[in-house]
Amino acid sequence: MQESTPTELFPPRKVWFKTYGCQMNYHDSERMLHHLKQCNFTTTDSQEAADLIIFNTCSVRDLANQKFYSHVGETKKLKAKVAVAGCIAQTEGKELLKKYPQIDFTLGTDVIDNISEMVYRSYNGEDRFSVNTWDKSSDYSIETQINHGTPSAFVNIMKGCDKFCSYCIVPFTRGREKSRKLVEVVKDVARLVENSGIQEVTLLGQNVNSFGKDNDETFAGLIKELDKINGLKLIRYTTSHPYDVTDEMIEIHGSVQKLAPHLHLPIQSGSNTVLKRMLRQYSVEHYLSLLERLRKVNPSMVITSDIIAGFPNETEAEHQQTMALLDAAQFDFIYSYAFSVRRGTKAAKIEDVLTDDIRGRRLREIQLHQLKIQEKIRAQMVGKTYRVLVDGQNDLKGEKKWKGRTTCNRLVHFLPDIEKFSPDLLWHWVDVQVISSTALSSQGQMIFDHGK
């Protein structure tokens, strides 16, 4: 396939985007939008005004699936062309065309950079089609494309996953692990800093810990090289697998100044027997030892995680082990979900005795218990000062407040003080002293403006 189609072939048109799921999907949407801009497309917030509607889908969680099916069903009366990209398109592309006659074409995760060609084919009369060919090459090389004009950027450093956890569809939608070359990523980030004013990057991958294995490089080695880039202020990354957390990875959290003091490390369950059925390849004891070592090298370390409630045939005792894990781990935040079947995974073949009511109850118990833990943890923020990148404003109880996330990824709101500081703080780095906190956010007072 060609990677692009000449811009002059396209008259001005408008595109409406909807992205579901993880940061990787948002990164993919950025790439597609970059290519579409070369084809005279501009974005619109109105489906009715759009010439092209694109849904970039996620199949990891059932909620994202159901939202997409509902939203695409609402497009049947619109005149725009409709395209579906992402994970659902990768696994169900032809079925989507059969089920929804309003869909003009689908494109899988490996062919998003061919969006221009597909648009050209569709607008030039080709009947409804689906493309999801896997990239069979051993190399993985891309250049990050951004369109948002902010100082933050997602940078994809690898794709795919080799873990094949029993509940997870990712290896079937994203393929096996492939890493970019370390030198390519460093040049990519340096270019973003120099040419686009990027100051904060989030490195993306289904399992960033595995970066470089196919090139005899390491993720920690990449972080150390990125730390040398002048003008880059903060490095974040997601997501990690506990099995692949190395001694070197732990060490950099105590030595690399630009690395955010935050790690998202999914545990999924507090029961070793459930973890074994999930094929997670580690024990609760090993996981907790990782947290202990991380907090030893960096006492300010903030840990977040994922929890699945009601994995097939989970007993009440196994559920209670997860509740106990929350107390032991002291997570700053968790993403928690009731188990939902993903077709094609090993877990989908398990004969399961649990009901939706049981899963729902266990999920609520996990969430309520975690909120109590978070409330106590966040209370310790009061009186402390945090560096924040201001990313917008919220109207809270009639007051318009600035908001942003600390380097450890906690949400903070604060009132503008226009007598002391600039009235427009968007994308400024500021120091905020926390004056009150809840389980989910904090209120603060700005004490210094570092500017953009």
C-alpha positions, 0 to 999 in steps of 0.5 A: 500500500502507498502511505499517502495520496497527493493532497491535490486530489482532495477537495476541502472536507471535514472529519469527525473523530471519536476515540475509545480506549487507551492512550495508544488509540489516542496516539493512533487517532493523532496519526490518522488526523495528521494524514487526513490534514494532508488530504485537505480534511479539517476537524469538526465537532458536528457529525451533521457537518462532517463529510467523514466520520471515524470511530477509532475503537477499543476491544479491551473493555466491554464498556468501550465496545458497547458505547461504539456499537451504540454510537455507530448505530446512530449514524445510519441517517447521516450523509457522511461516509463512516469508517471504523478503525482500531481494535474492533475493526482489526478483529471484526471488520467484515462482520461490521460491514455486514451488520451496519450498512452505513459503514463504508470501510474499516481499517485495522491497527496495522494500517492506520498510516494508510488512511489517505489511500482508503479515503481516496478509494472510498471517495472514488467509488470503491464499494464497502471494504475492510483492510486489516493486513498484519505488518509482517516485517521485523522492523517497527519504525514510525515518526510521531505526529502531533496536531494538538498544539500542546507541550505534551505528546504521546510517543509510541515506542513499541507495539504488540504484546507477547504475554497472552494473558488469558483474558486479554485480546491485545495480542490478537488486535495488536500482534506480537511485540515489536520495538522501535530502535532506541536511537530513532525514539531519541531523535523523534523526541528531540525533534518534538522538543525542538520543532514543536515545543514539547516538554512532556512525553508519555512513552506508550506500549502495551508492555513498555518494560519489554522495549528493546528486547528484539534489538538488544536494548533496554527500556531503562537505557532509553529513559537514560538517553531521553533524560539528556535531551535539553528542553524536555522536562518530564518523562512518563510511560505506560503500561508496564507488566510486573513480570518484566520490571527489572532491577535497572528499571527500579534503579532509574526511578531513584536516579533519573530526575526527569522521570515522573515519580509515578508507575502504573503497574497492573496487578489484576487480582490479589489472589495467586490462584486467580493470577495463575488462571489469568496466566500473569506469570507472577505472584502477589508476593513478587508484586508487593516486593516490587512496590517495596523496592520502588518506594525505597529508591524513591519515597515519593513514588506513586503507584496506580494499578488495574483490578479485574473483579469476578474473573471466571469462577473467582471464589469469595475467598479469592475476592477477599484476597484482592481486598486485602491486596488493596490494603497491602499495596496502598495504591494511589488510584486504580482502574477497576472493571468487572470481568467481561468475555473477550471472544477468542481469548482463553478465558472465553472458553472457561465454563463460568458459574459467576453471575453479573450480580456477583461481579457487580457487587465485588466491583463495588466493594473493591471501588469503595474500599479503594476510595477509603484508601485514596482518601487517607493517602491524598490527605497527606498531600495537604501542606505540600507543594507540587509542580503542575502543568496547567492543562485547562479550567473547570467550573467547580461550584460556580468558581472557575478554577485552573487544573493540571496534574502533578508530576506524580499524576494527581489532579489539582485544582486552584483558583487564579490569582490575577493580582499576582500572576498571569490571567492566562496560565494554560500550559504554564508550569506552576507550583501549587500548595495543596490546601485540601484533598479528597479521594479523587482530586485536590484543591490548592493555592498557586505560589509560583509561575514558571511560565511555558 
